[in-house]
Amino acid sequence: MDTLTKKQKKVLDYIEDYTEHNGYAPSLDEIREEFNLASVSTSHYYIERLRKTGFLSKDANTPRGLRVHKTDKPSDGSLLLPILGSANCGEALTLAIENPEGYLKIPFTFVRKRDDIFVLKAEGDSMNMAKIGEARKNIEPGDFVIVDSDVRGIQHGDYVLSIIDGCANIKKLGVHDGYLRLISESSNPIHKPIYLSSEDDFMISGKVLAVVKK
């Protein structure tokens, strides 16, 4: 799977905006100047990276012949998902900040749903024995976790993203006699279930759909 960094996304957006306003793409030198790059060869690196990942195409016979493809669906038929920070697969310690750190490109057929999905980068080892999605993958530190923000229909046994005291956490949901618990599936015995009550500051904010290994 390919990832698109913040800087690459900014370059792509600049090319798209420039082309929309001028009717043609910026030159390598204009890209260098816009982003204060060291040389036009650095501009060329960004162009080639975006081209190889399907977000740009280039007509070799046309001056300034760059063409931007929609960033949610690159030209190769893949899907671009925002990476909204990290989530702990352990204690709920990593703050949930919805500020895209980059973008993950996955095959368009990798997940069945297209809307309301995003990516988190996993931290911790409390889900390294999980079996998530059709591929039955576990979650290890550095893996990308694809999450559906539509929480309707979430039930006992689903893998979920929860926010506890403002911190993001990935666990398996258990429901028993009206009480909720977040269950670890780990080879590390230090990880214990997290029991939740109506007095706790928490919310279930997504269902885990799949895992992309680092």
C-alpha positions, -999 to 999 in steps of 0.1 A, spaced: 0 0 0 12 35 -8 11 65 15 9 102 6 27 125 29 13 160 40 39 176 18 31 155 -12 -6 163 -7 2 201 -5 21 199 -38 -7 180 -54 -33 206 -42 -10 234 -54 -8 219 -89 -46 214 -90 -53 250 -79 -27 265 -102 -41 245 -132 -77 255 -124 -68 292 -123 -43 294 -152 -55 267 -175 -21 249 -174 1 233 -148 30 251 -129 65 246 -140 91 228 -119 107 261 -110 73 275 -99 68 245 -77 103 249 -63 96 286 -55 62 279 -40 75 254 -15 110 268 -10 126 236 -23 164 233 -27 163 227 -65 140 218 -94 152 182 -90 133 181 -58 102 194 -76 108 166 -101 110 141 -73 75 152 -60 61 150 -95 74 115 -101 62 103 -68 27 116 -74 27 102 -110 38 67 -99 11 66 -72 -16 75 -97 -24 111 -86 -8 128 -116 -3 119 -152 20 137 -177 16 143 -214 52 142 -226 42 160 -258 25 189 -241 44 217 -223 33 218 -186 13 187 -194 5 176 -159 -30 164 -151 -43 160 -116 -66 131 -108 -93 133 -81 -75 127 -48 -102 104 -34 -98 81 -65 -65 81 -83 -61 72 -119 -52 36 -111 -86 30 -95 -74 30 -59 -88 48 -29 -71 75 -8 -79 76 29 -68 103 54 -45 92 83 -60 109 113 -32 103 138 -26 73 161 -46 51 184 -33 29 212 -36 -9 212 -29 -8 249 -38 17 275 -58 47 262 -30 72 261 -27 87 226 -48 118 222 -74 117 194 -66 146 172 -83 147 138 -55 163 119 -45 143 88 -8 133 90 -9 119 55 -29 97 32 -30 59 26 -37 46 -9 -54 12 -10 -70 -8 -38 -106 3 -44 -117 -33 -37 -99 -36 -4 -130 -24 16 -166 -27 6 -175 7 20 -164 40 4 -177 68 27 -170 78 63 -138 58 65 -104 69 77 -70 54 89 -52 54 122 -17 42 129 -15 16 157 6 19 188 10 -8 214 7 -45 214 -26 -53 231 -42 -65 198 -13 -85 184 -35 -117 186 -66 -102 170 -81 -116 138 -96 -86 120 -115 -85 87 -117 -111 60 -80 -115 60 -80 -122 98 -50 -99 105 -37 -89 138 -26 -54 148 11 -46 155 28 -13 162 30 8 131 2 -10 112 -25 11 96 -60 4 109 -90 13 86 -120 26 106 -156 32 97 -170 62 116 -206 51 111 -212 34 145 -248 22 137 -251 -16 141 -219 -20 162 -224 -51 184 -208 -75 208 -176 -90 193 -169 -61 169 -135 -45 169 -140 -8 177 -123 26 181 -132 42 214 -124 76 228 -118 74 266 -111 107 284 -101 122 250 -77 94 241 -81 69 212 -81 32 218 -86 1 197 -102 -30 213 -127 -57 209 -161 -48 223 -178 -70 248 -214 -64 260 -228 -83 290 -259 -75 310 -259 -39 297 -223 -33 307 -195 -26 282 -159 -38 283 -131 -33 259 -111 -65 255 -74 -70 246 -63 -99 224 -26 -100 231 3 -123 238 13 -98 266 -6 -107 298 -2 -72 311 -32 -60 291 -65 -63 310 -101 -55 300 -113 -20 304 -147 -19 320 -170 10 312 -200 25 329 -224 54 322 -202 75 345 -171 72 324 -162 98 297 -161 76 267 -177 71 233 -176 44 206 -165 64 175 -159 38 149 -157 1 138 -125 -14 126 -128 -28 91 -94 -39 81 -56 -38 89 -29 -28 65 4 -41 76 33 -16 80 
